[in-house]
Amino acid sequence: MHSAIKQIFQLGFPWQTQDPFLFCVYHLDHYPKGNGELGPDTSLEGRNLGNDFQIKDGYRMYHGTTIPGFPAHPHRGFETITIVNKGYCDHSDSLGAAGRFGEGDVQWMTAGSGVQHSEMFPLIHTDKENTLELFQIWLNLPAKSKFVDPHFKMLWHEDIPVLKLKQSTVKIIAGSFGSEQALAPAPDSWASDTENNVAIWNIKIEANGVITLPKANEGSTRTIYFYDGHSLEILSETITPNHGIDVVASEEIILKAIKKEASILVLQGKPIDEPVAKYGPFVMNTDKELQNAMNEFRTTQFGGWPWRHPDHVHDIQRGRFAKYPDGTVIEK
């Protein structure tokens, strides 16, 4: 194995990550036509509703019982970055913020001191299938930022830079690629300081095409996730889909897609290099802070839940939009 390859591993659910990332999950669900009430127009019999993570008939309901998704749940101490390549996500949170995003949009949420949110996957189309392709990435916050005010922003797909190279395209969600710079991340993010070299790239390489990943700062981590295609050639190694590769970020890496277009996700950044204490949706630095977070959530519910249902969704006719805690509404 080439010295620039640190490790090759099978992708599970979720995917294995390196500091400063905590978690990365890939959802690909081939939902059927909708029933007009944002759920699937098929029987849900035989599913473990409320905890349905086994693909059956091409899809999962997750923690949803009538609409797939993740009803109200808390977070503290890190950020969620949700990339919806296909389909839609309905967001609602304890700050009163809400939104519907998808078809390439990205939501960047800083949980900070604590927030509840729900992420439901509305099946809007009643005349055709509702395919969902989504990544959720958890980016850690350093100790100094664990208790910042919660914040969310939308990166609308019309605004996200997509670099078209000779044999590939690079969607730049965070950081930079060559001279192309991503939109600004959330203000308190580890990614907001360019010294931390955080990058998130969603790359498509055409069949038998190549791309060169530029060098990153010494000491950064970089993981390449190959999730769709025939095979990928990297530093004389041939990789099949559903594998991750940890590489030396300070070296230039050439990737070649064999036979078919290859789809990859790249996560990169300078490690925060602090102790991590985590339990479910809480990520702190010590066990005592973790216990305090759980106690505080039991007491305060991080502001409570202002919506009628824990699996709140928006009207089927509603387009893409974001409603911010100050009442500002952006329609797309």
Sequence and secondary structure as in RCSB ss.txt:
>XXXX:A:sequence
MHSAIKQIFQLGFPWQTQDPFLFCVYHLDHYPKGNGELGPDTSLEGRNLGNDFQIKDGYRMYHGTTIPGFPAHPH
RGFETITIVNKGYCDHSDSLGAAGRFGEGDVQWMTAGSGVQHSEMFPLIHTDKENTLELFQIWLNLPAKSKFVDP
HFKMLWHEDIPVLKLKQSTVKIIAGSFGSEQALAPAPDSWASDTENNVAIWNIKIEANGVITLPKANEGSTRTIY
FYDGHSLEILSETITPNHGIDVVASEEIILKAIKKEASILVLQGKPIDEPVAKYGPFVMNTDKELQNAMNEFRTT
QFGGWPWRHPDHVHDIQRGRFAKYPDGTVIEK
>XXXX:A:secstr
  TTEEEEEE  SSB   TTEEEEEEEEEEE  B SSSSBSS  TTS TTSB S BTTB  BT SSS EEEEEEE
BSEEEEEEEEESEEEEEETTS EEEEETT EEEEE TT EEEEEE     SSS EEEEEEEEEEE  GGGTTS  
EEEEE TTTS EEE SSEEEEEEESEETTEE     TTSGGGSGGG  EEEEEEE TT EEEE    TT EEEEE
EEESSEEEETTEEE SSEEEEEETTS EEEEEESS EEEEEEEE    S  EEETTEEESSHHHHHHHHHHHHHH
GGG   SSSTT    TT  SEEE TTS EEE 
